[in-house]
Amino acid sequence: MNHPWVVRKHPMLFKFSDIAVINKIDLKDVMDVNVEEMIEDGLKINPNLKIFTTSATTGENISELINVILD
């Protein structure tokens, strides 16, 4: 999450992906990152992209991500 420009810098990664994960969401208030902007950037490149915001530390959205991967 410390690289909010990653979507713009590597658009092909997102264009051909089915899922994108923005991890460390528990640090979003501490870091100078606009998560909503990252999500918007990803969806502009690939409107079908499933984007998950997760925190491995708190477990936020981990179950949902696992379910989609296993489905």
DRENDO-482612 format. One record per residue (C-alpha): residue in three letters; residue number from 1; x, y, z. Coordinates in nm, 3 decimals, padded with zeros to 5 digits. Layout:
<vextors>
residuo: ALA num: NUM xx: X yy: Y zz: Z $
...
</vextors>
This chain:
<vextors>
residuo: MET num: 1 xx: 00.000 yy: 00.000 zz: 00.000 $
residuo: ASN num: 2 xx: 00.297 yy: 00.232 zz: 00.017 $
residuo: HIS num: 3 xx: 00.293 yy: 00.264 zz: -00.361 $
residuo: PRO num: 4 xx: -00.043 yy: 00.418 zz: -00.456 $
residuo: TRP num: 5 xx: 00.084 yy: 00.480 zz: -00.810 $
residuo: VAL num: 6 xx: 00.135 yy: 00.109 zz: -00.884 $
residuo: VAL num: 7 xx: -00.188 yy: 00.086 zz: -01.087 $
residuo: ARG num: 8 xx: -00.086 yy: 00.372 zz: -01.314 $
residuo: LYS num: 9 xx: 00.273 yy: 00.252 zz: -01.342 $
residuo: HIS num: 10 xx: 00.183 yy: -00.110 zz: -01.425 $
residuo: PRO num: 11 xx: -00.154 yy: -00.097 zz: -01.605 $
residuo: MET num: 12 xx: -00.102 yy: -00.427 zz: -01.789 $
residuo: LEU num: 13 xx: -00.092 yy: -00.614 zz: -01.458 $
residuo: PHE num: 14 xx: -00.443 yy: -00.494 zz: -01.389 $
residuo: LYS num: 15 xx: -00.574 yy: -00.516 zz: -01.745 $
residuo: PHE num: 16 xx: -00.521 yy: -00.893 zz: -01.758 $
residuo: SER num: 17 xx: -00.597 yy: -00.977 zz: -01.394 $
residuo: ASP num: 18 xx: -00.919 yy: -01.111 zz: -01.249 $
residuo: ILE num: 19 xx: -00.844 yy: -01.009 zz: -00.891 $
residuo: ALA num: 20 xx: -00.645 yy: -00.728 zz: -00.730 $
residuo: VAL num: 21 xx: -00.562 yy: -00.712 zz: -00.359 $
residuo: ILE num: 22 xx: -00.485 yy: -00.394 zz: -00.172 $
residuo: ASN num: 23 xx: -00.336 yy: -00.522 zz: 00.152 $
residuo: LYS num: 24 xx: -00.241 yy: -00.344 zz: 00.475 $
residuo: ILE num: 25 xx: -00.573 yy: -00.162 zz: 00.476 $
residuo: ASP num: 26 xx: -00.533 yy: -00.130 zz: 00.854 $
residuo: LEU num: 27 xx: -00.259 yy: 00.129 zz: 00.784 $
residuo: LYS num: 28 xx: -00.463 yy: 00.347 zz: 00.549 $
residuo: ASP num: 29 xx: -00.512 yy: 00.617 zz: 00.814 $
residuo: VAL num: 30 xx: -00.140 yy: 00.624 zz: 00.896 $
residuo: MET num: 31 xx: -00.013 yy: 00.630 zz: 00.538 $
residuo: ASP num: 32 xx: -00.078 yy: 00.900 zz: 00.282 $
residuo: VAL num: 33 xx: -00.273 yy: 00.673 zz: 00.047 $
residuo: ASN num: 34 xx: -00.610 yy: 00.721 zz: -00.119 $
residuo: VAL num: 35 xx: -00.748 yy: 00.368 zz: -00.141 $
residuo: GLU num: 36 xx: -01.061 yy: 00.480 zz: -00.326 $
residuo: GLU num: 37 xx: -00.843 yy: 00.638 zz: -00.594 $
residuo: MET num: 38 xx: -00.646 yy: 00.316 zz: -00.630 $
residuo: ILE num: 39 xx: -00.971 yy: 00.123 zz: -00.674 $
residuo: GLU num: 40 xx: -01.099 yy: 00.373 zz: -00.931 $
residuo: ASP num: 41 xx: -00.771 yy: 00.352 zz: -01.125 $
residuo: GLY num: 42 xx: -00.791 yy: -00.027 zz: -01.134 $
residuo: LEU num: 43 xx: -01.152 yy: -00.027 zz: -01.252 $
residuo: LYS num: 44 xx: -01.077 yy: 00.228 zz: -01.525 $
residuo: ILE num: 45 xx: -00.819 yy: -00.014 zz: -01.667 $
residuo: ASN num: 46 xx: -01.030 yy: -00.326 zz: -01.613 $
residuo: PRO num: 47 xx: -01.398 yy: -00.275 zz: -01.528 $
residuo: ASN num: 48 xx: -01.435 yy: -00.647 zz: -01.451 $
residuo: LEU num: 49 xx: -01.156 yy: -00.649 zz: -01.193 $
residuo: LYS num: 50 xx: -01.256 yy: -00.779 zz: -00.850 $
residuo: ILE num: 51 xx: -01.071 yy: -00.564 zz: -00.598 $
residuo: PHE num: 52 xx: -01.028 yy: -00.665 zz: -00.236 $
residuo: THR num: 53 xx: -00.901 yy: -00.441 zz: 00.040 $
residuo: THR num: 54 xx: -00.746 yy: -00.664 zz: 00.305 $
residuo: SER num: 55 xx: -00.548 yy: -00.666 zz: 00.623 $
residuo: ALA num: 56 xx: -00.347 yy: -00.974 zz: 00.705 $
residuo: THR num: 57 xx: -00.295 yy: -00.827 zz: 01.052 $
residuo: THR num: 58 xx: -00.665 yy: -00.787 zz: 01.140 $
residuo: GLY num: 59 xx: -00.803 yy: -01.049 zz: 00.900 $
residuo: GLU num: 60 xx: -01.028 yy: -00.793 zz: 00.732 $
residuo: ASN num: 61 xx: -01.176 yy: -00.933 zz: 00.407 $
residuo: ILE num: 62 xx: -00.937 yy: -01.232 zz: 00.406 $
residuo: SER num: 63 xx: -01.221 yy: -01.486 zz: 00.415 $
residuo: GLU num: 64 xx: -01.397 yy: -01.316 zz: 00.124 $
residuo: LEU num: 65 xx: -01.076 yy: -01.318 zz: -00.081 $
residuo: ILE num: 66 xx: -01.013 yy: -01.685 zz: -00.009 $
residuo: ASN num: 67 xx: -01.370 yy: -01.773 zz: -00.109 $
residuo: VAL num: 68 xx: -01.334 yy: -01.598 zz: -00.443 $
residuo: ILE num: 69 xx: -00.997 yy: -01.762 zz: -00.511 $
residuo: LEU num: 70 xx: -01.135 yy: -02.107 zz: -00.429 $
residuo: ASP num: 71 xx: -01.458 yy: -02.057 zz: -00.623 $
</vextors>
